[in-house]
């Protein structure tokens, strides 16, 4: 009787853990929320985000959107394990003095389609498929 009770308790506890992991949505859920741009570009010579420029990238469900300078952008994404795939991105096309380089480079990196990502504490690093470019974000 004791072995059966212990087995049922262990089975129940394991089931709760598995269901909790499934409910959290895996990797894409851990990306969820709002992030701010810290730096971008060549990993060996990162460019810091422009000071005083509000940046925000939000991952919610299968949608990504935000601003990395002046224009808003948005599209779909899918995260599995340590890979993230972006769908087509749309962006507004306003001219904003001083932010166009940052926007162009960051949106260019995100248009790489499939990238790897790593989460370390409140920092998210998106790396291009060839590893030549990264976008580093911090959770807001």
C-alpha positions in Angstrom: 0.0 0.0 0.0 2.8 2.4 0.9 4.6 1.8 -2.5 1.4 2.5 -4.4 0.8 5.7 -2.4 4.4 6.9 -3.0 4.1 6.1 -6.7 0.9 8.1 -7.0 2.4 11.1 -5.2 5.5 11.0 -7.3 3.4 10.6 -10.5 1.2 13.5 -9.5 4.2 15.8 -8.7 5.8 14.9 -12.0 2.6 15.6 -13.9 2.3 19.0 -12.2 5.9 19.9 -13.3 5.3 18.8 -16.8 2.0 20.7 -17.1 3.6 23.8 -15.7 6.4 23.6 -18.3 3.9 23.2 -21.1 1.8 26.1 -19.8 4.7 28.4 -19.8 5.1 28.0 -23.5 8.7 27.0 -23.5 11.3 29.3 -25.1 9.0 31.7 -26.7 7.3 32.5 -23.4 10.6 33.3 -21.8 11.1 35.9 -24.6 7.7 37.5 -23.7 7.6 41.0 -22.6 9.2 44.3 -23.4 13.0 44.7 -24.1 15.2 47.7 -24.6 18.1 47.9 -27.0 21.6 47.8 -25.4 23.9 47.3 -28.3 24.1 45.8 -31.8 26.4 44.9 -34.7 29.7 43.1 -35.0 30.1 41.0 -31.8 33.8 41.9 -31.6 33.0 45.7 -31.9 29.5 46.3 -30.6 27.8 49.7 -31.2 26.0 50.9 -28.1 22.4 52.0 -28.5 22.0 55.7 -29.0 21.7 57.5 -25.7 18.4 59.3 -25.0 16.6 57.4 -27.8 13.7 55.3 -26.5 13.8 51.8 -27.9 11.4 49.0 -27.2 11.0 45.5 -28.7 8.0 43.5 -27.4 7.5 39.8 -27.9 4.0 38.7 -27.3 2.5 35.4 -28.3 3.8 35.0 -31.9 4.1 38.8 -32.6 7.1 41.0 -32.3 7.1 44.8 -32.6 8.5 48.0 -31.4 10.8 50.8 -32.2 14.6 51.0 -32.4 14.8 54.7 -32.9 12.0 56.5 -34.6 9.9 54.2 -36.8 7.7 51.4 -35.6 8.0 47.9 -36.8 6.2 44.6 -36.4 5.8 41.1 -37.6 5.6 37.5 -36.5 8.2 35.3 -34.9 8.5 31.7 -33.8 10.9 30.5 -31.1 12.0 26.9 -30.6 14.8 25.8 -28.3 17.6 28.3 -29.0 16.4 29.4 -32.5 14.1 32.2 -33.4 12.6 32.7 -36.9 11.2 36.1 -37.9 8.5 36.4 -40.6 8.2 39.4 -42.8 8.5 42.6 -41.0 6.7 45.8 -41.7 8.0 49.3 -40.7 6.9 52.9 -40.9 9.1 55.0 -43.1 9.5 58.4 -41.4 12.7 60.3 -41.6 14.2 60.9 -38.2 17.5 62.6 -38.0 20.2 60.7 -36.1 18.5 57.3 -35.7 18.5 56.0 -39.2 21.8 54.1 -39.0 20.7 52.3 -35.7 17.3 51.4 -37.2 18.8 50.2 -40.4 21.4 48.0 -38.8 19.1 46.5 -36.1 16.2 45.9 -38.5 18.7 44.4 -41.0 19.9 42.0 -38.4 16.4 41.0 -37.5 15.6 40.4 -41.1 18.1 37.6 -41.1 15.0 35.3 -40.6 16.4 32.5 -38.5 18.8 33.4 -35.7 20.0 31.9 -32.5 19.2 33.5 -29.1 20.5 33.2 -25.6 18.9 34.4 -22.4 21.1 35.2 -19.5 19.3 36.8 -16.6 17.6 39.9 -17.9 19.7 40.0 -21.1 18.6 38.6 -24.5 21.2 38.2 -27.3 20.0 37.6 -30.8 22.8 36.3 -33.1 22.7 36.1 -36.9 22.9 32.6 -38.5 26.6 33.2 -39.4 27.4 34.8 -36.0 28.6 38.0 -37.7 26.0 40.3 -36.1 24.1 40.5 -32.8 21.4 42.5 -31.2 21.6 42.7 -27.3 18.5 43.6 -25.4 17.7 44.1 -21.7 14.3 43.3 -20.2 12.4 46.4 -19.2 
